[in-house]
Amino acid sequence: MSRIFRLILPVLLLGAGVAVFMALTSSRPIDQPLTPTERSWPVEVVTVQHQPLAPTVRLYGRIESPREARVRSALSTDVQEVRVLVGQSVRKGEELLQLDDHDLRLVLRQREAELTEIEAQIESENIRYRTDRSALEQESTLLTLAQSALQRAERLAQTQVGSQANVDEARQAVTRQMLSLTSRRRAIADHPARLAQLQARHQRAAVLRDRVLRDLERTRIVAPFDGRVTIVHVTPGDRVHPGDRLIDLFDTAYTEIRAQVPNRHLPVIRQSLGEGTPINATAALDGAPVELTLTRLSGKIEAGEGGVDGFFDFKGEHPPLELGRTIPVLVSLPPQPGVFALPVTAVYGADAVYHISDDRLVRVAVEHVGEYRNGEWGSWSLFRSTALQDGDTVLASQLPNAVEGLKVEIISTRD
């Protein structure tokens, strides 16, 4: 019996093992096939709306002044006092600097003395002329008397009462008197020439005196206009000569911004200026917008430049400015029809955006027209495209994995 048991035991163990395997196999979990799900990327969009909009051009301008004075010395003298500092605002006529005028005052006294001397000579000449006129009448009377005496002497000599010597003496007296009368008449005739010479000397002396007075005025350097001092070149005690720079300042009422306008925008700007249409602009000055207008274009292009300099004037009162300061300028060009505005984050590359159709991205080519100020500096641009219609949605945010056909989910719309 033990032999039979040894034969049956392996069979029983094998059967038990098979039964356990079958039980485990029947109780295992059944794998269900997985259905793949596509991820949707949350995005922000903007709605396309075609309308006439004014493109803008971002320029960088430099503050300049067409009335920047470089005050120079007209004399050779010493600097006595400097009354202003760099950056100080001054009023028209305010004294900026005083030059030493001691030597000039001495010269002025000399010129005035010369003028007084010549005036005395003119007065003496006039007195002499009046005296000669009065003496001329007396000389004429004496000549008449001498001629009468000569006639009496000749009559007496003919009647043998008078001598020939008396006749000769009378004739000499007449001759002397005629010479005296001629001399007096010549003196009177020379009076206008002598007076003209004295008056010419007087005028020359007056000019020299006035020149000294003008030089005295030049020792007091005053502001030619309401302005602001940019450079002071001298200090008290310096020796200056004619032509030396003393002080630089500019007129605060005549400041403007000079910016280079690219050549591609010149036709539109020239046409607008020719038609009298203003070209407005906005500058960012200390964080605040300042309104500008384009007044003119430069008549010269420097070598190597890619545009023409435009000059922008401030609307209204000029703000406090520093010459040479560089500030951004946003120029508004004439409105362009059939364009739409998009934020710069909507542009991929240089000329493509993504249109959202059926929650998927569709790449669309666009034409860049210019920048557009939509309440923010440099964050929007204007485009044209025949593939986009009014009401179409365009991806407004930057997706690193943006590709054609990518599924997206719209979470917000930008205005």
C-alpha positions in Angstrom: 0.0 0.0 0.0 2.8 2.3 0.7 4.0 1.6 -2.8 0.7 2.7 -4.3 0.8 5.8 -2.1 4.2 6.7 -3.4 2.9 6.4 -7.0 -0.2 8.4 -6.4 1.4 11.3 -4.3 3.2 13.0 -7.2 0.1 12.9 -9.3 -1.9 14.5 -6.5 0.7 17.2 -6.0 0.8 17.9 -9.7 -3.0 18.2 -9.8 -3.0 20.5 -6.7 -0.4 22.7 -8.4 -2.4 22.9 -11.6 -5.6 23.7 -9.6 -3.8 26.5 -7.7 -2.4 27.9 -10.9 -5.8 27.9 -12.5 -7.3 29.6 -9.5 -4.7 32.3 -9.5 -5.0 32.8 -13.2 -8.8 33.2 -13.0 -8.6 35.7 -10.1 -6.0 38.1 -11.6 -7.1 41.7 -12.7 -8.0 42.2 -16.3 -6.0 45.0 -18.1 -8.2 47.6 -19.7 -6.8 49.3 -22.9 -5.9 53.0 -22.3 -7.5 55.8 -24.4 -4.9 58.6 -25.0 -6.1 62.3 -24.2 -4.6 65.4 -25.9 -3.5 68.3 -23.6 -5.0 71.8 -24.2 -2.7 74.8 -23.6 -4.3 77.8 -21.8 -3.7 81.0 -23.9 -4.7 84.6 -24.1 -6.1 85.9 -27.4 -6.8 89.2 -29.2 -9.6 89.9 -31.6 -8.8 91.2 -35.1 -10.6 94.4 -36.1 -9.7 96.2 -39.3 -9.9 99.9 -39.1 -8.0 103.1 -40.0 -5.2 103.5 -37.5 -2.2 105.7 -37.2 1.1 103.8 -37.1 3.8 105.1 -34.9 7.6 105.2 -35.3 9.9 105.0 -32.3 12.8 107.3 -32.6 15.5 108.5 -30.2 16.0 112.2 -30.1 18.5 114.6 -28.6 17.5 117.8 -26.9 19.0 120.9 -28.6 18.4 124.6 -28.8 18.6 126.8 -31.9 19.5 129.7 -29.6 22.6 128.5 -27.8 24.8 131.4 -27.1 28.6 131.2 -26.5 29.4 134.5 -24.9 33.0 135.6 -25.7 35.2 138.4 -24.6 35.6 141.5 -26.8 38.5 142.9 -24.7 41.9 142.1 -23.3 41.4 142.4 -19.5 41.0 140.4 -16.3 37.9 138.7 -15.0 36.8 140.6 -11.9 33.7 138.6 -10.8 31.6 135.6 -11.9 28.1 135.8 -10.7 26.5 132.5 -12.1 27.2 128.8 -11.9 26.6 125.9 -14.2 23.0 124.9 -14.4 21.7 128.1 -13.0 18.7 129.7 -14.7 19.0 133.4 -15.6 16.7 136.2 -16.8 17.3 138.4 -19.8 19.6 141.3 -18.8 20.8 139.6 -15.6 24.5 140.2 -15.0 26.6 137.0 -15.5 30.1 138.2 -15.3 32.1 141.4 -14.6 35.4 142.2 -16.4 38.0 144.7 -15.0 37.2 148.2 -16.4 39.9 150.4 -14.7 42.0 150.9 -17.8 39.0 151.7 -19.9 37.8 154.4 -17.5 41.2 156.1 -17.8 41.0 156.0 -21.5 37.5 157.4 -21.3 38.7 160.4 -19.3 41.3 161.0 -22.0 38.8 160.8 -24.8 36.4 163.1 -23.0 39.3 165.7 -22.5 40.1 165.6 -26.2 36.4 166.1 -27.0 36.2 169.1 -24.6 39.3 170.6 -26.2 37.9 170.3 -29.7 34.6 171.8 -28.6 36.5 174.8 -27.2 38.3 175.2 -30.5 35.0 175.2 -32.3 33.7 177.9 -30.0 36.9 179.9 -30.6 36.5 179.6 -34.3 32.9 180.8 -34.2 34.0 183.8 -32.1 36.8 184.6 -34.5 34.3 184.4 -37.4 31.9 186.9 -35.7 34.9 189.2 -35.0 36.1 189.0 -38.6 32.6 189.8 -39.9 32.4 192.9 -37.6 36.0 193.9 -38.5 35.2 193.6 -42.2 32.7 196.4 -42.0 35.3 198.6 -40.3 38.0 197.6 -42.8 35.6 198.6 -45.6 35.0 202.0 -43.9 38.7 202.6 -43.5 39.3 201.8 -47.2 36.7 204.3 -48.2 38.3 206.9 -46.0 41.8 206.1 -47.4 40.5 206.4 -50.9 38.9 209.8 -50.1 42.2 211.0 -48.6 44.1 209.9 -51.8 41.7 211.8 -54.0 42.1 215.0 -51.9 45.9 214.6 -52.0 45.8 214.3 -55.8 43.6 217.4 -56.2 45.9 219.4 -53.9 48.9 218.2 -55.8 47.4 219.3 -59.1 46.7 222.8 -57.7 50.3 223.0 -56.4 49.0 223.2 -52.8 49.9 219.7 -51.8 53.1 217.8 -52.5 53.7 214.6 -54.3 54.9 213.0 -51.1 51.4 213.4 -49.6 49.9 211.7 -52.6 52.3 208.8 -52.3 51.6 208.4 -48.6 47.8 208.4 -49.3 48.3 205.9 -52.0 50.3 203.6 -49.7 47.5 203.9 -47.0 44.9 202.8 -49.6 47.1 199.9 -50.6 47.6 198.7 -47.0 44.0 199.0 -46.3 43.1 197.0 -49.4 45.5 194.3 -48.3 44.0 194.3 -44.8 40.5 194.1 -46.3 41.5 191.2 -48.6 43.1 189.4 -45.6 39.9 189.8 -43.6 37.7 188.6 -46.4 40.0 185.5 -46.9 39.7 184.8 -43.1 35.9 184.9 -43.4 35.9 182.7 -46.5 38.1 180.1 -44.8 35.8 179.9 -41.8 33.6 177.0 -43.2 36.7 174.9 -44.0 38.3 175.5 -40.6 34.9 174.8 -38.9 34.5 171.6 -41.0 37.9 170.4 -39.9 37.2 171.1 -36.3 33.8 169.4 -36.6 35.5 166.4 -38.2 38.0 166.2 -35.4 35.1 166.5 -32.9 33.2 163.7 -34.6 36.3 161.5 -34.7 36.9 162.2 -31.0 33.2 161.4 -30.2 33.5 158.1 -32.0 36.6 157.2 -30.0 34.8 158.2 -26.8 31.7 156.1 -27.8 33.9 153.2 -28.6 35.4 153.4 -25.1 31.8 153.6 -23.7 30.9 150.5 -25.7 33.9 148.7 -24.4 32.9 149.7 -20.9 29.5 148.1 -21.5 31.2 145.0 -22.7 32.9 144.6 -19.4 29.5 143.8 -17.9 28.4 140.5 -19.4 24.6 140.1 -19.3 22.2 137.3 -20.4 20.9 137.9 -23.9 17.7 136.0 -23.1 15.9 134.0 -20.4 18.1 130.9 -20.3 20.1 128.4 -18.4 23.9 128.3 -18.0 25.7 125.2 -19.4 29.4 126.1 -19.1 31.4 128.7 -17.3 34.9 128.9 -18.9 36.6 131.4 -16.5 37.1 132.2 -12.9 38.0 135.6 -11.2 41.5 136.6 -11.9 41.8 134.9 -15.3 43.2 137.0 -18.2 41.0 137.0 -21.2 41.5 138.2 -24.8 39.2 139.1 -27.6 37.4 135.9 -28.8 37.9 133.9 -25.6 34.8 132.0 -24.5 33.4 133.2 -21.2 30.0 131.5 -20.6 27.7 129.2 -22.6 23.9 129.3 -22.1 20.8 128.4 -24.1 17.3 130.0 -24.4 14.9 127.8 -22.4 12.0 129.1 -24.6 13.6 127.7 -27.8 14.4 124.1 -27.0 13.5 121.3 -29.5 14.2 117.6 -30.0 16.3 116.4 -33.0 15.7 112.9 -34.1 16.7 111.0 -37.2 13.7 109.9 -39.3 14.3 106.7 -41.4 14.2 107.1 -45.1 11.3 104.7 -45.5 9.0 107.1 -43.6 10.1 110.3 -45.4 7.6 110.2 -48.3 4.6 110.1 -46.0 6.0 112.7 -43.7 7.0 115.1 -46.5 3.5 114.8 -48.0 1.9 115.5 -44.7 4.0 118.6 -44.1 3.4 119.8 -47.6 -0.3 119.5 -47.1 -0.2 121.3 -43.8 -1.2 118.1 -41.8 0.6 118.2 -38.5 2.8 115.2 -37.5 2.3 114.7 -33.8 4.6 112.8 -31.5 5.0 111.9 -27.8 8.2 111.9 -25.8 8.8 110.1 -22.5 10.4 112.7 -20.2 11.1 111.6 -16.6 8.4 109.0 -16.8 5.7 111.5 -18.0 4.5 111.9 -21.6 5.2 115.2 -23.4 3.4 116.2 -26.5 5.4 117.3 -29.5 4.9 118.3 -33.1 7.3 117.9 -36.1 8.1 121.4 -37.4 10.7 120.8 -40.1 13.2 118.4 -41.7 16.9 119.0 -42.0 18.3 120.1 -45.4 21.4 118.0 -45.1 22.2 114.3 -44.6 25.6 113.5 -43.0 27.7 110.8 -44.5 26.8 107.3 -43.1 23.3 108.3 -41.9 20.2 106.4 -42.9 17.7 109.1 -42.6 17.0 112.8 -42.3 17.0 114.7 -39.0 13.6 115.9 -37.9 13.0 118.8 -35.4 10.2 118.4 -32.9 8.9 121.4 -31.0 7.1 121.2 -27.6 3.4 121.9 -27.5 2.6 124.5 -24.8 5.1 125.5 -22.2 8.6 124.1 -22.5 9.5 121.8 -19.6 12.9 122.2 -17.8 15.4 120.4 -20.0 19.1 119.6 -20.2 20.8 120.0 -23.6 22.2 116.8 -25.1 19.8 114.5 -23.2 18.6 111.6 -25.3 14.9 110.6 -24.9 12.6 108.2 -26.8 10.1 109.8 -29.2 7.0 108.1 -30.6 5.9 109.7 -33.8 2.3 109.3 -35.1 2.2 108.9 -38.8 -1.0 109.6 -40.9 -3.7 106.9 -40.5 -3.5 103.8 -42.7 -6.7 102.1 -43.9 -7.4 98.4 -43.5 -5.0 97.6 -40.6 -5.4 95.9 -37.3 -3.4 96.2 -34.0 -1.8 93.2 -32.3 0.5 93.1 -29.2 4.1 92.3 -30.0 3.7 89.1 -28.0 1.4 87.8 -30.7 4.1 88.0 -33.4 6.3 84.9 -34.1 9.4 85.6 -36.0 9.0 88.8 -38.0 5.9 88.2 -40.1 3.7 85.5 -38.7 0.9 85.1 -36.1 -1.3 82.1 -35.0 -5.0 82.2 -35.8 -7.1 80.1 -33.5 -9.6 77.9 -35.4 -11.5 75.1 -33.7 -9.2 75.4 -30.7 -6.2 74.8 -32.8 -3.4 77.0 -34.0 -3.1 78.0 -37.6 0.0 79.9 -38.8 -0.8 83.0 -40.8 1.6 85.4 -42.6 1.1 89.2 -41.9 2.7 92.4 -43.1 4.1 94.8 -40.5 2.9 98.4 -41.0 4.3 100.1 -38.0 4.1 100.4 -34.2 1.0 101.4 -32.5 0.5 103.0 -29.1 -2.4 101.4 -27.4 -1.9 103.0 -24.0 1.5 101.3 -23.5 4.9 102.2 -24.9 6.0 100.0 -27.7 3.8 97.0 -26.9 1.5 97.0 -30.0 2.1 97.0 -33.7 -0.1 97.4 -36.8 -0.4 94.7 -39.5 -2.1 93.8 -42.7 -3.3 90.3 -43.8 -5.9 89.0 -46.3 -6.1 85.8 -44.4 -7.6 87.3 -41.3 -11.1 88.8 -41.0 -12.8 91.0 -38.5 -13.7 88.9 -35.4 -10.9 86.3 -35.9 -9.0 85.4 -32.7 -5.2 85.5 -32.7 -2.9 84.1 -30.1 -1.7 87.0 -28.0 0.8 85.2 -25.7 4.1 83.6 -26.5 4.2 79.8 -26.4 7.6 78.1 -26.5 6.0 75.1 -28.3 3.7 77.0 -30.6 3.3 74.9 -33.8 0.7 74.4 -36.5 -2.2 72.4 -35.1 -1.4 72.7 -31.4 -4.6 72.5 -29.3 -5.2 75.5 -27.1 -7.8 76.7 -24.6 -8.8 80.4 -24.6 -8.8 81.8 -21.0 -8.9 85.6 -21.6 -9.1 88.2 -24.4 -6.9 91.3 -24.5 -8.3 94.7 -25.5 
